[in-house]
Amino acid sequence: MRYLKIFGAAMFLVAIAAFSAQAAPSKDDAVKLVQTAVAYYKANGLEKTLDEIPNPKGQFNKGELYVFAYDLNATMVAHPNAKLVGQNMLDLPDNTGKKYRKEIAEKAAKDGKGWTDYKYQNPKTKEIEDKTTYFEKVDDIIICCGIYK
């Protein structure tokens, strides 16, 4: 019986360690998720893509890793947080005053894809942290995915 208790406690500690060791999303994860969303858009069209992006159980919502989309003027057209949809965010700055959404729109128009760095409040830690967003322009929308660094 004593061995079962020790074994059970050891398995519990292994499970805790495995859960704690889950890696934070990487830049590669963000790129892959955006590329998957772009492929979905090309295969299914705008309307289905804009319906799938906010789906909490959809393929573009992986917890802290999720896709969102702007139009070319940085108006949010799809996001897991429905309150953001329809808001023009072009001139809204981060905590340092950087208008990173404007940067996303400008880089997307010029280069078609890229990265933008900024500061943002992490909902887990409630701290202002470094964040980066990968984006790709497809037709008249910009599909994005951000990660904390």
C-alpha positions, -999 to 999 in steps of 0.1 A, spaced: 0 0 0 28 24 9 44 18 -26 11 27 -42 10 60 -23 46 68 -33 39 58 -69 7 79 -70 26 109 -56 54 105 -81 29 103 -110 12 134 -97 45 153 -97 54 140 -132 20 153 -145 25 187 -128 60 190 -143 47 180 -178 19 206 -175 43 233 -163 68 225 -190 44 232 -219 63 256 -241 49 290 -248 38 295 -284 68 303 -307 72 325 -337 70 294 -359 37 285 -343 23 320 -351 35 318 -388 20 283 -392 -13 294 -378 -15 325 -401 -5 304 -431 -32 279 -422 -58 307 -420 -46 322 -454 -49 287 -470 -84 284 -455 -93 318 -468 -82 309 -503 -101 276 -502 -133 288 -485 -136 326 -491 -139 356 -469 -173 349 -452 -164 314 -440 -130 327 -428 -145 355 -409 -169 331 -393 -142 305 -384 -117 330 -368 -138 338 -337 -150 302 -333 -137 293 -298 -134 256 -308 -123 264 -343 -90 256 -359 -76 291 -355 -81 294 -317 -54 275 -297 -59 293 -264 -33 320 -261 -24 315 -298 -52 327 -320 -58 344 -354 -74 377 -359 -79 399 -390 -80 436 -400 -91 452 -432 -65 473 -450 -73 503 -428 -68 484 -395 -105 479 -387 -109 447 -369 -130 423 -391 -126 391 -370 -113 383 -335 -122 358 -308 -132 389 -287 -164 400 -306 -163 434 -288 -133 444 -310 -149 436 -343 -158 467 -362 -134 490 -343 -109 510 -363 -76 506 -345 -52 523 -369 -42 551 -345 -45 533 -312 -11 531 -296 5 505 -273 17 515 -238 48 532 -253 28 553 -278 37 531 -308 9 528 -334 17 492 -342 -15 485 -360 -7 513 -384 27 497 -388 10 464 -396 -13 480 -422 16 498 -438 40 468 -439 12 446 -452 4 470 -480 41 473 -489 56 438 -483 25 416 -480 37 400 -448 60 406 -418 64 411 -381 56 440 -358 69 444 -322 51 463 -295 42 463 -258 9 448 -246 -7 437 -213 -5 400 -209 -39 387 -197 -22 360 -177 4 381 -158 -14 414 -161 20 429 -168 30 450 -199 52 427 -219 70 425 -252 47 411 -279 52 405 -316 26 398 -343 31 380 -376 8 390 -404 0 382 -440 -21 403 -464 -45 383 -486 -68 403 -509 -83 430 -487 -76 416 -453 -46 412 -430 -45 379 -411 -25 381 -379 -13 361 -349 6 375 -320 28 360 -293 45 372 -262 83 371 -264 
